C-alpha cells in the first residue's frame, strides 16, 4: 500500500513533536497565562433566587362559573388560569420594567456599576460612565446617542440579568436575578416580585371598578327581573373581587422561598476558564507544530 510522503508512524510523530517542544510549551504557557489573567479580570457575579407559586381565587372562579355564559358574554371571569401567564409576560415587558427602573431609581447602579466592594458593602460606580460628584453621565457614545442611557437600553440590560423558569407540572416559578452586588441582587428581586404583584393588583382593581360601573349602568337600563338578578350577582362578584384584591399583598404570586443575599458567587468559573484556555493553547500549539513539520518535510 502506498503511503503519503507526509505520513509518519506514532513514534516518529512523537519524536518530531519533541523537537518542537519549546514551541508547544511557549504557546501553551502563553494561553495558560492569558486565561488566568482573563479569569481574574472577570468580576464575581452573584445570583439571588425566589420560588413563587400562583395564587388562585377559587371562590370567585366558582361563582363566575355558576353564572355561565352571561358572565362570559359580559367579559367577566374565565381569566384566572391565564393571569399568571400574563404576569410573567408583564415581568419582561417594556411597560413594567420601565416603570420599575424609574420607580425604584436604579438606573445608575444598573448601568454604571464598576465593581462590588465587599469590605465596605457598597458598589463602586465607574467614573467613565457616571460622575457621582457632578451627577453627570460621562459614558462615550456614538453620534446620535446621549450619554445617559435610554429607558430601552436599561430595560434590555435588566432583562439580561433576569431569568424566569416555570415548572408546568408543579406550577411553581423560579425567578432569579444576577448582579455584581449580592445585596442588590436580593434587593432588586424582592422589589421586582412586590412590584409585579402590585402591578397586576392595580390592573385588576381598575378593571373591576370599570366592570362595576358598566354593570350598574346596564342594571338601570333593564326592567326584566331575571336580568336584574344576574346583574346584581355580577356586581356582587366584582365587588367581592375588588375587596379581595385591595386586601391582598401577594396578589398573583405567593412567595414560597423568598430571595436571600447569596454568599457564594454564581460565576465565573475561573478554574474551567483556565483549564479550557490551557487546553486550547495546547491543541493549537500541536497543530502549529504539525504544520511546521509538514512544511519542513515538503521542502526536504
Backbone torsions as a table, in degrees:
resi	resn	phi	psi	omega
1	UNK	NA	132.0	179.3
2	UNK	-75.9	143.7	179.0
3	UNK	-117.9	146.3	176.1
4	UNK	-63.6	143.7	-175.3
5	UNK	-65.8	-18.3	-179.6
6	UNK	-93.8	-5.1	-175.8
7	UNK	-77.8	135.5	-179.5
8	UNK	-133.7	157.7	176.6
9	UNK	-81.7	174.1	-173.5
10	UNK	-60.8	-45.1	-178.2
11	UNK	-63.9	-38.3	178.3
12	UNK	-67.4	-39.5	-179.9
13	UNK	-63.6	-42.7	178.7
14	UNK	-63.3	-40.8	-180.0
15	UNK	-63.1	-43.4	-179.4
16	UNK	-68.0	-39.1	178.5
17	UNK	-67.4	-32.8	178.0
18	UNK	-62.7	-34.0	177.2
19	UNK	-66.5	-23.9	-179.7
20	UNK	-100.0	18.7	-171.9
21	UNK	-59.4	-37.7	-177.7
22	UNK	-69.7	-33.6	175.0
23	UNK	-64.9	-46.7	-179.4
24	UNK	-63.0	-44.6	-179.2
25	UNK	-64.3	-44.4	-176.6
26	UNK	-65.0	-43.4	179.8
27	UNK	-67.3	-44.3	179.4
28	UNK	-62.5	-42.1	179.3
29	UNK	-63.9	-40.9	178.9
30	UNK	-61.2	-44.9	179.0
31	UNK	-66.4	-37.3	179.3
32	UNK	-63.6	-46.3	179.0
33	UNK	-63.9	-43.6	-179.9
34	UNK	-62.2	-40.6	-179.6
35	UNK	-68.0	-36.2	177.1
36	UNK	-65.2	-45.9	179.0
37	UNK	-62.6	-40.4	179.1
38	UNK	-64.9	-43.2	-179.7
39	UNK	-63.7	-40.6	179.6
40	UNK	-66.6	-35.2	-177.1
41	UNK	-71.5	-21.2	-178.8
42	UNK	-76.0	129.2	-179.6
43	UNK	-73.2	154.0	174.5
44	UNK	-68.0	136.2	176.9
45	UNK	-115.6	127.9	-178.8
46	UNK	-108.0	147.6	-178.8
47	UNK	-127.2	127.1	174.8
48	UNK	-107.9	139.2	-176.5
49	UNK	-125.5	154.2	174.4
50	UNK	-140.2	141.0	176.9
51	UNK	-105.8	123.7	-177.4
52	UNK	-117.2	153.0	176.1
53	UNK	-133.2	137.0	-176.2
54	UNK	-64.2	139.0	175.6
55	UNK	-90.2	128.5	179.7
56	UNK	-115.3	143.0	178.4
57	UNK	-110.3	85.6	-175.2
58	UNK	-66.2	-33.3	-176.8
59	UNK	-65.8	-44.8	180.0
60	UNK	-68.4	-42.0	-179.8
61	UNK	-62.6	-40.3	-179.7
62	UNK	-65.9	-42.1	-179.2
63	UNK	-65.8	-40.6	178.2
64	UNK	-65.1	-34.9	179.3
65	UNK	-66.5	-35.4	179.7
66	UNK	-67.6	-30.0	179.2
67	UNK	-76.8	-16.9	171.7
68	UNK	66.9	-139.3	-171.4
69	UNK	-65.0	-27.4	-179.1
70	UNK	-64.7	-39.9	178.3
71	UNK	-66.0	-41.6	178.8
72	UNK	-66.3	-39.2	180.0
73	UNK	-63.9	-35.7	178.9
74	UNK	-76.9	-10.8	177.7
75	UNK	91.3	18.0	-179.5
76	UNK	-111.8	147.7	178.5
77	UNK	78.3	177.5	178.1
78	UNK	72.8	10.7	-175.7
79	UNK	-115.1	-5.6	-175.1
80	UNK	-57.7	-42.0	-175.6
81	UNK	-68.7	-23.4	-176.3
82	UNK	-100.2	-4.9	-177.3
83	UNK	-61.5	-42.0	-179.5
84	UNK	-65.1	-39.5	178.0
85	UNK	-64.0	-41.0	177.6
86	UNK	-63.5	-41.7	-179.6
87	UNK	-62.7	-41.5	-179.9
88	UNK	-67.8	-35.3	175.7
89	UNK	-68.8	-39.1	178.8
90	UNK	-63.8	-31.4	-177.8
91	UNK	-59.6	-29.7	179.3
92	UNK	-103.9	1.7	-174.6
93	UNK	-74.4	154.5	178.5
94	UNK	-64.8	-38.0	-177.9
95	UNK	-63.0	-49.1	-176.9
96	UNK	-70.9	-49.8	-176.7
97	UNK	-66.0	-37.0	176.9
98	UNK	-61.4	-43.7	177.9
99	UNK	-65.8	-39.2	-179.5
100	UNK	-63.8	-46.4	-178.5
101	UNK	-62.9	-40.8	179.1
102	UNK	-71.0	-45.5	-176.8
103	UNK	-63.1	-41.2	-177.9
104	UNK	-90.4	-3.0	176.2
105	UNK	52.6	56.8	-175.9
106	UNK	-114.4	12.8	-176.7
107	UNK	-59.8	-44.4	-177.1
108	UNK	-66.2	-54.1	178.1
109	UNK	-65.0	-25.0	179.5
110	UNK	-72.5	-46.4	-171.0
111	UNK	-100.4	-16.4	-173.5
112	UNK	-119.1	10.9	-179.7
113	UNK	-66.9	135.5	178.1
114	UNK	-105.5	-43.6	-179.2
115	UNK	-162.9	175.9	178.5
116	UNK	-116.4	120.8	177.6
117	UNK	-89.2	98.6	-174.7
118	UNK	-66.1	-35.9	-177.8
119	UNK	-69.0	-38.5	-179.8
120	UNK	-91.3	-7.1	-179.3
121	UNK	56.5	48.2	178.7
122	UNK	-149.5	158.9	177.6
123	UNK	-87.2	152.8	176.1
124	UNK	-107.0	123.9	-179.1
125	UNK	-86.1	136.4	178.7
126	UNK	-74.2	115.2	-178.2
127	UNK	-66.2	-19.1	178.1
128	UNK	-79.0	-7.8	176.7
129	UNK	-110.4	-42.5	-178.8
130	UNK	-145.4	129.4	179.4
131	UNK	-94.5	108.3	-177.2
132	UNK	-67.4	-31.1	-176.9
133	UNK	-69.2	-33.8	-178.9
134	UNK	-105.2	-14.3	-178.0
135	UNK	70.7	31.6	-176.2
136	UNK	-118.7	137.6	174.4
137	UNK	-75.6	129.2	-172.9
138	UNK	-120.8	8.0	-174.7
139	UNK	-66.6	148.2	177.2
140	UNK	-81.3	130.1	-178.6
141	UNK	-133.0	160.1	177.2
142	UNK	-73.1	165.0	-177.9
143	UNK	-60.5	135.5	179.8
144	UNK	98.6	-12.0	178.7
145	UNK	-107.3	157.5	177.9
146	UNK	-101.0	150.4	178.5
147	UNK	-58.4	-35.6	178.7
148	UNK	-75.4	126.8	180.0
149	UNK	-60.4	141.5	177.2
150	UNK	-76.7	167.3	178.3
151	UNK	-61.0	-40.0	-179.5
152	UNK	-65.4	-38.6	176.8
153	UNK	-61.7	-45.2	-178.9
154	UNK	-64.6	-41.0	179.5
155	UNK	-63.9	-44.5	179.7
156	UNK	-61.2	-43.7	-179.2
157	UNK	-67.5	-40.0	179.8
158	UNK	-64.7	-38.6	178.8
159	UNK	-61.6	-29.3	178.3
160	UNK	-70.4	-24.1	179.1
161	UNK	-86.5	-17.8	-172.3
162	UNK	-97.2	138.0	177.5
163	UNK	-134.5	135.0	-179.4
164	UNK	-127.6	126.4	-179.8
165	UNK	-130.8	115.2	-178.4
166	UNK	-104.2	133.8	175.7
167	UNK	-97.3	108.1	-175.8
168	UNK	-68.9	-23.4	-179.2
169	UNK	-76.3	-53.2	-177.4
170	UNK	-85.9	-23.6	-177.4
171	UNK	88.4	-4.5	-179.7
172	UNK	-74.9	151.7	177.3
173	UNK	-127.0	129.6	176.9
174	UNK	-105.8	119.4	177.5
175	UNK	-111.6	129.8	179.5
176	UNK	-129.3	152.5	-179.6
177	UNK	-138.2	131.9	-179.9
178	UNK	-106.9	151.7	178.9
179	UNK	-166.1	157.4	174.4
180	UNK	-67.1	-26.9	178.7
181	UNK	-99.5	120.9	177.4
182	UNK	-64.2	-32.5	179.4
183	UNK	-67.2	-42.9	179.5
184	UNK	-68.2	-36.9	178.7
185	UNK	-58.3	-44.9	179.7
186	UNK	-71.1	-44.3	-176.5
187	UNK	-65.4	-45.8	-178.5
188	UNK	-65.9	-37.8	179.7
189	UNK	-67.8	-38.8	176.3
190	UNK	-61.5	-46.6	177.4
191	UNK	-61.7	-41.6	-176.1
192	UNK	-60.7	-46.3	-179.8
193	UNK	-66.1	-43.2	179.1
194	UNK	-62.0	-45.3	-178.6
195	UNK	-68.8	-33.4	178.2
196	UNK	-65.6	-45.3	176.5
197	UNK	-60.7	-41.3	179.7
198	UNK	-66.9	-39.7	179.7
199	UNK	-60.9	-50.6	-179.0
200	UNK	-69.3	-34.4	178.3
201	UNK	-63.4	-48.8	179.1
202	UNK	-63.0	-37.1	178.3
203	UNK	-60.6	-45.8	-178.9
204	UNK	-72.6	-34.1	177.3
205	UNK	-63.2	-46.4	178.8
206	UNK	-62.4	-40.4	179.8
207	UNK	-67.0	-40.4	179.4
208	UNK	-63.6	-39.9	177.8
209	UNK	-63.6	-41.1	177.4
210	UNK	-64.9	-40.3	179.2
211	UNK	-62.7	-44.1	179.8
212	UNK	-63.3	-42.1	178.9
213	UNK	-62.5	-42.9	179.4
214	UNK	-65.0	-46.5	-178.9
215	UNK	-63.7	-37.1	178.9
216	UNK	-63.7	-38.9	177.5
217	UNK	-65.9	-43.6	-179.7
218	UNK	-66.3	-34.1	178.8
219	UNK	-62.2	-39.6	-178.6
220	UNK	-73.1	-18.5	-177.3
221	UNK	-90.8	-11.9	-176.8
222	UNK	-110.5	145.1	177.8
223	UNK	-109.7	-3.4	-179.3
224	UNK	-77.2	124.0	-176.9
225	UNK	-63.1	-36.9	179.7
226	UNK	-64.4	-43.7	179.1
227	UNK	-67.1	-36.9	178.2
228	UNK	-62.4	-40.1	177.9
229	UNK	-62.4	-40.6	178.3
230	UNK	-63.1	-45.2	-179.5
231	UNK	-64.6	-38.1	177.3
232	UNK	-61.7	-42.2	179.1
233	UNK	-65.8	-41.7	178.8
234	UNK	-64.5	-42.4	178.5
235	UNK	-63.8	-40.4	178.5
236	UNK	-60.9	-44.4	-179.1
237	UNK	-68.6	-38.3	178.0
238	UNK	-68.0	-36.3	176.8
239	UNK	-66.4	-40.9	177.5
240	UNK	-63.1	-42.9	178.6
241	UNK	-62.1	-40.7	179.4
242	UNK	-63.8	-44.7	-179.3
243	UNK	-65.7	-42.0	179.0
244	UNK	-65.3	-39.8	-179.8
245	UNK	-63.7	-42.5	-178.7
246	UNK	-68.3	-24.4	-177.7
247	UNK	-89.3	-16.3	-174.7
248	UNK	-96.6	133.7	172.4
249	UNK	-90.2	-47.7	176.8
250	UNK	-89.5	81.9	-167.9
251	UNK	-80.8	-48.5	-177.7
252	UNK	-99.2	-45.0	-178.5
253	UNK	-122.4	133.2	172.2
254	UNK	-93.9	131.6	-178.5
255	UNK	-82.0	108.9	178.8
256	UNK	-82.7	-44.4	178.8
257	UNK	-128.4	102.2	-173.8
258	UNK	-70.6	161.0	177.4
259	UNK	-63.7	145.1	175.2
260	UNK	-129.9	159.5	176.5
261	UNK	-73.4	116.3	-178.2
262	UNK	-67.7	141.1	179.1
263	UNK	-97.0	-26.2	-179.7
264	UNK	-112.3	145.0	178.3
265	UNK	-68.1	150.5	176.7
266	UNK	-91.4	-33.2	179.1
267	UNK	-159.2	165.8	-0.7
268	UNK	-83.7	162.0	174.4
269	UNK	-90.3	91.0	-172.8
270	UNK	-65.1	-34.7	179.4
271	UNK	-62.3	-43.4	179.8
272	UNK	-66.1	-40.3	178.1
273	UNK	-59.7	-45.2	-179.1
274	UNK	-66.0	-43.5	-179.9
275	UNK	-64.2	-46.3	-179.7
276	UNK	-64.6	-41.1	178.8
277	UNK	-61.8	-44.3	178.6
278	UNK	-65.9	-41.0	179.5
279	UNK	-63.3	-44.3	178.1
280	UNK	-62.5	-41.8	178.0
281	UNK	-62.1	-41.4	178.9
282	UNK	-64.2	-44.7	179.4
283	UNK	-64.5	-43.8	-179.9
284	UNK	-63.8	-40.0	-179.0
285	UNK	-65.4	-39.5	177.7
286	UNK	-66.2	-40.1	178.7
287	UNK	-62.1	-44.1	178.4
288	UNK	-64.9	-40.7	178.9
289	UNK	-62.2	-41.0	178.4
290	UNK	-64.4	-38.3	177.2
291	UNK	-63.7	-43.0	178.8
292	UNK	-63.0	-41.0	178.7
293	UNK	-62.8	-44.7	-179.2
294	UNK	-63.2	-41.5	-180.0
295	UNK	-64.7	-42.5	179.4
296	UNK	-63.6	-42.4	-179.9
297	UNK	-67.0	-32.5	-179.8
298	UNK	-67.6	-36.1	-178.4
299	UNK	-92.9	-0.6	-179.7
300	UNK	-72.6	NA	NA
